[in-house]
Amino acid sequence: MQEWKAAYLKEGSVASDAVNKVMTQMTELSTQREGSSTKSTCIDEDICVKVMGPEQPGRVRTFGLGPSIKDVFGGGYRRSQEQTHIFQAQMQEQFRLYRVQFETQMKEMMETQMAAMRT
């Protein structure tokens, strides 16, 4: 919360009425929760969520509207095409083995049932 306030203060004064309104609400909630036994970082996060609303998916708080999570923290892990082909081949082989096993079991069950019918 202190970082947010420091980012929006211009030469010690508030930049706009909207910022002033948010800061006032944050200060009021902060004074109400001063005696709480909860960690101050949790309190600050609760206050930010109450005043600013829940976080928007894909956005990083206090960075404005421009950057997304990938812009700030980098992209996630991506498989190369070769790794993807290897994975697909492994899955196809596993599927083939399961199918052979299933067919063998079905054949054995049918032979058992046919033998039981004959007797």
N, C-alpha and C positions, 0 to 999 in steps of 0.2 A: 504494500500500500504506500509506503514511503517513497518507493521508486516511482510509482505512478504520479504522486504529488510533485516530486522533484522534476519529472519530465514535463509537467504541464504548467509549472510556475515560470513566468517570464520576468526576470529581474526582481523577484520577490513578490510579484503581484499576479493575479489570475488573468489568463488570456481572454476568457469569454464568460458570458453568463452561464452557458451550459456547463463549462468546467467548474465554475463557482458552485453551481447547484450540486454537482457530483461530489465535490470536495466537502461541501457542507454536510451532505448525507453521510459520507464516509466518516467524518469527524464525529458526528452525532452517534453513529453506531459504535465507533471506537470507544467513546467515553462510556457508553452503556455497558460495554463488555470488558472494561478495564479490570475488574475484580475476578474475572473468570480464571479457572485453573487450567484451561486449555492452552496449548502452545500458541505463542503470538503469531506464528506463520499460519496456523490453521484459522485463527481469528481473522487475520488479514485477508485470507482467501475467501472466507465466508462473507466478509464485508464487501469485497469486490464483486462477488457473485450476486449478493442482494442488491447492490446499487447498480451494477453494470449489466446484470442479467447473466444467464448461463453462457459458457463458452460456445463459440460457433465452431462446428466441425471443420477441420482443415485450415484453421486460422490460429495464429500465435498472438496471445494477448499482449498488449502494449506495443506491438510493432505496427499498428495501423492497419489499413485495409489491403495494402500491397502484398507483402510476403506471406507465403503459405508455410506450412510445417516443413515441406521438402526444401523450400528456399532457405530456411534458417538452419535446419538440422541435417539436410542432405536427403537424398532419396534412399529408398529401402533396397534390400538385396534383390537382385534380379538374376535369374538363371540365364546362362548363355544358351544359344541354340543347340550346341553340342550336348550340354548337360540335359536339356529338355529331351533330345532324341534318345539319349542313353536311358533316361528315366522312363520314357514311353516304351522302349524296347524291353526293359526289365518288367514293366507292368504287363505287357503283352505276353511275355514268356510265363509270368506267374499265372495269368488268366488261362493260358493254354494248359499248364500243368493241372490247374484246378478242374478244367473241363475234362481232361483225360481221366483224372481221379474220379470225378463224378460219373462219367460214362462207365468206367470199370465197376464201380459200386452198383450202378443201376443194372448192369448186365448180370452181376452176381446175384442180386436180389431177384431178378426175373427168372434166372435159372433155378434158384431155390424154390420160388413159387411154382414154377412149371413142374419141378420134381415132386413137390408136395401134391399137386393136382393129379399126377399120374398114379400116386399110391393110394 
